[in-house]
C-alpha cells in the first residue's frame, strides 16, 4: 500500500470544451459507431419479422440418445472414408431421419397458400449455414432419395460454396423444411424460427453426457433389513431391484411449427419419428 498522502498526489485537470455540458464531459470517451446493414442482414431481418407476424409458431422438444450414431461413426468411419472419399458426420443421420419422418408425416412438409394446403411429395432440405456475411440456407434437393454418402457429398459441396461466397440464388430457393444445427457453437437449448414460406424447422443442439434411466435394465440394490443386516432383493420393490442409470450422450432437439397447419399431435409424432430413426437407423431400412 502506498504511503504517499492522497492530498499530495498530483491530479491532471480535465478541460471541458466551451459549450459542452457536464454529461458530455463524462461520457465523451464512450464511442458509438453506426454501420449500415448490408443487404443480406436486411433480408434476414425482414424474413424473420415476417415469420413472427405471419405464423402461429409453437415449439415442441425432445431428447435424442446419440450413442448408436457415435458408435456407428467410430466403427465405420475408415471404411466410409475409403469408399466414398468423405467423412461421415452427424448431420446426415438427422437429414435422412427428417426426410423419412416428412414422408411419414406429409402435413409437416406441406405449406399454406392462401386458402389451400399444398402437399409436396418430395423433400428439399434447407440447411442453415453460418458464414462471415451472415446466415444462408442452401437446399439439398430430393433428400428422400439420398443415402448418407450422397448427403455428405452434397453438404460438403454447398458448404464450400457458402464459405467462398459462391452460392447462387437457385441454391437457396425452394426448400420444404429446414434444419439448423446450433450445437456446433455449443448451444444447449433454443427455439428456432420458421424459414418462410416453410411450415416447420428442426433445431439441433449440443451433445452432452447426461445420466439416463435405461428402460428394461435393472440391478439388484442392497436392502437394509429391520434387524440391521444388508441383503440383495430379487423383487422389484423400493430399495430392491432398481432401474439402471447410465451416462449417455444426449442431444436436445426442438421443432418449431406453424400451428395454423400442424396440430400438436402431428408435431410431436413427427419429432418422435426423427428421434427413433436417429437412435436406431435400422428403422428406416425396415420402414417402421
N, C-alpha and C positions, 0 to 999 in steps of 0.2 A: 504494500500500500504506500502511495506517495506521501511524503512528509511535508510537501510544499503547501502552505495555506491556500485555500481556494481563492481568497481575495487577491493573492499575488499572481495568479495565472493570467497572462495576457489574453484578451478576447478580441478577435477581429471583428470590427464593426461591419454590419451589412447595410449598404446604402440602398434605399428604396427609390426607384426612378420617380421623377416628378409625375404626378397624376395617377400613380399606381396605388391601389388600395392595399390595406394590410393583408387581406386574403390573398392577393396576387403575390405578395412578397413571400408568404408562407408556402404556397402551392406552386410557385413558378417553376421549381425544379422538376415537377412531375409532368412528363410528356405524354401526349396522345398523338397517334398517327392515324390518319384516315386513308384507307385504301379502297378503291372501287372494287366491288365484287366482280369477278370475271364471269364470263357467260355461262360456264359450267356451274359455278356456285349459284348464280341466279336461277338457273334452270332447276337445280336440285331443290332450292328453297321453294320455288313455285310449285313443283310437283308434290313435295311433302305437305305443303299447306293445303293444296287442292285435295290430297288424300284425306287429311283430317276433316276438311269441310264436307266431303262427299260421302265417305264410307261410315258405316256404323261398325267401327273397329272394336273387336274383342280379342283377348289373348288367352289361350289355354296352354298349360305347361305339362311337362313330363320329364322323366329321367331315363337315360339310356346307359345300360351297363356295357362298357366298351371292351370288356375282357376278350371276347371272341374275335373282334376286329383286330385288336392289338396282337393277339396270338396268331391270327391269320397272316398279318403283315410280317411278323417276325419269322414265321415258318416258311413263307413262300416268297419273300422279298427278292432273294437272289435269283430264283428261277423266273420270277416275273420280269425282273430287270433283264435277264439273259434273253428271254424270248421276245419281249416287247420293247426293250430299249428305253424303258421309263419306269420310275418308281411308282409303287402302289401307295397312294396317300390315304387320308381319312375322308376326303370329300367324295370320292367315287362311291363308297358304300352308301352314303347318305343320298347322293344324287340318284343312284339306282333304286334305293328303297323308296324315295319320294316319287319317282316315276311309276313304280309298281303301285304305290298307295293311291296315286292320282287315277290310274286306270281302274282301280277297285272302288274309288270314291269320285266319280266324274264331276259331281257338283263343285268340288274344290278347284277343279280345272276349268270351270265354266266362268262366264262373265255376264254382267247385266248390260244390255244395250237398249236404252230407253225402256220400253215395256216388255222386252223379251229377254229370255235367258239363252245365251249362245253356248252350246256344249262343243268343246274341242276334243276330237278323238285322236289327238296327238299331244305330245308333251314337249314343249320348247322351254328349257330351263334357264332362267336368268340367274347368273352367279355374281353376287356383289364383289367387286374388286376395288381395293383402296389403291389409289395412285397419288403421286405428288400433286397432281392437278385437281384431285377430288375423287369422289366415288363414281365408278362406272359399273354397268351391269351387262356385260356381254352375254350372248344367248347360245346355249347348246341346243341344236335342232334335233328333233326326233329322238330324244333320250330314251324313250321306251324301247327302242330297237338296239341300244348300245350295250356292250359289256364293259367290265371295269377298264380294260386296256384302252378301248376306244374313248371312254370318258376321260381317262387320264391324259391321253394324247391331245384331245380337243381342249381340255383345261390348260395344258401347257402352252398350246398354240395361242389361245386367246389371252392368257396371262402375259405372254411375251409381247403381244400386240399392245396390251394395255400399258405395260411398263414403258414401251417405246413410243407411246402416243400415236399408234398406227391403227387404232380401231376405227373402222368405217361406221357410218350411221346404220347400215344394214346389219352390222354385227351386234347392235344393241336394240333392235326392234323386234317386236312380235312375241316376246316371252309370254308364257301362260302361267308361270309360277316362279317364285324367286327363293333362293337360299342365300342367307347371309351368315358368314362364319366369324362372329366376334371373338371366338375362342382363340384365334391366332394372336390376338392382342391381350389375352388374359382375362377376357370377360367371364364373369361368374353367372350373371343373370341379366336379362333385359327383355324388352318388348319391342320387336321390330315394327316398322311402319310399312303398310302395304305399298307395293310399287305399282302405281296406276298404269294401265287400266285393269290389272290383275285383281284377283279376289282373295289371295292369301299369300303369306310369306312365312318361311321357316327360319327361325333363328337358332344357330348352333352356338354353344358356349364352350368354355374351357373344360378340360378333363382333370378332375381332382380325385384323389383317393378318399373314399368315404366308407364308414362301416355300414354293412348291409346285412340284414337278416335274410338268410338263404332259405327259401321255401323248400320243404321236403328234406332238409338236412337238420338232424338233431344230434345232441350229445348228452351223455349222462352227467348231470350236475350233482355235486355232493349234497346230501340232505342231512341236516343236523337233527338227530332224534332227541326226544324229550329227555332221555337219560344221559345225553351228552356225547354219545358215540356218533361218528360220521360214517355214513354208508352211501352206496350208489343206488338210485332208484331206477327201475326198469319201466316205470309208468310215466305217462305224460301228465304230470301234475305239478303244481307250484313247487319250485326248487327241485324238481325231478328232471325229466327229460326236457331240455331247453332247445330253442331254435339256434342253429349255428350262425354266428356273426362272422363275416369275413370282410377284409378290406378290398374293395373293388374300385376300378377306375370308372367314375361316373361323370357323364355329361348331362347338363340340364339343357332341354330344348324348349322352344316356345313357338307356338303357331298363332300368328295374328290373322284374323279372317274377317271378311265382310259379313256381318250378321244379318244384313238385308237379304242375303242369298243363302248363306250357310248356317244351318242350325247347330246348336251346341253339341248335340249327339253326333252329328256328322263330323264336326271338327275334332271331337275327342276320339272318335273311331279312326279317323284319318291319321292323327298323330300316334295313336297306339299301333297302327299298322306300320308306320315308319319305325317305331321303337322295336317292334318284334322282328322286322325284316333286317334291321341293323344288328340286333343282338344275335340273330340266327339267320344268316343269309340263305340257308337251305330252304327256308320257307318260300323264297322267290322261285327257286328251281322247282319246288313241288307245287307251286301255285296254291298255297294255303294261307 
